[in-house]
Amino acid sequence: MLRTMTIDDYEQVYALWKQIHGFGIRSMDDSREGIARFLERNPATSVVAVEDGNIVGAILCGHDGRRGCMYHVCVDAKYRMRGIGKSMVVFAMEALKKEKINKVSLIAFTKNDIGNAFWNEIGWTKRFDLNYYDFTLNEANITAFNK
């Protein structure tokens, strides 16, 4: 079952993130307060997949009024290859369309072979015509990668 993510899902979603190999979690952005702020700004576009009462997949999805973006797309390894990831992506894209958003993007680490294979398989286009730039405003917002 898919449904819109709420802050009440935070503990289960965070636990899911912690078990995903290679997943990067930011100390501030991915804290309960950071996710609450994100969901308050984007209340209808993030999604969780629930099976047997447990969250087995999640996508943080939001927009700035012009373009949507997906973050932290993940499915519990025990539930992969069952269409959950693709279903969540469709759910999030439909939510964005309801908000009149016409384009969505995401960032996948180059070392994320499973994730990159997933995006290619479901028809997303890898861009070679631009560079991604980043500037850190708060050095305390540290990214830790799961082993």
Number of C-alpha atoms within 10 A of each C-alpha: 12 16 16 19 21 16 16 10 14 17 12 16 21 16 11 19 23 16 13 16 12 15 19 18 19 15 14 15 16 19 15 16 13 14 18 18 14 18 19 12 13 16 16 19 27 27 24 29 23 15 12 7 8 13 20 22 26 31 24 21 28 25 18 10 11 11 14 21 18 20 15 19 21 23 24 17 13 8 13 13 11 10 10 22 25 15 15 25 20 13 20 27 23 14 19 25 15 12 15 12 18 13 13 17 14 14 12 15 11 8 9 13 10 8 15 16 10 15 17 11 10 11 8 12 9 13 7 6 5 6 7 5 5 6 5 8 7 8 6 10 15 14 14 12 13 13 10
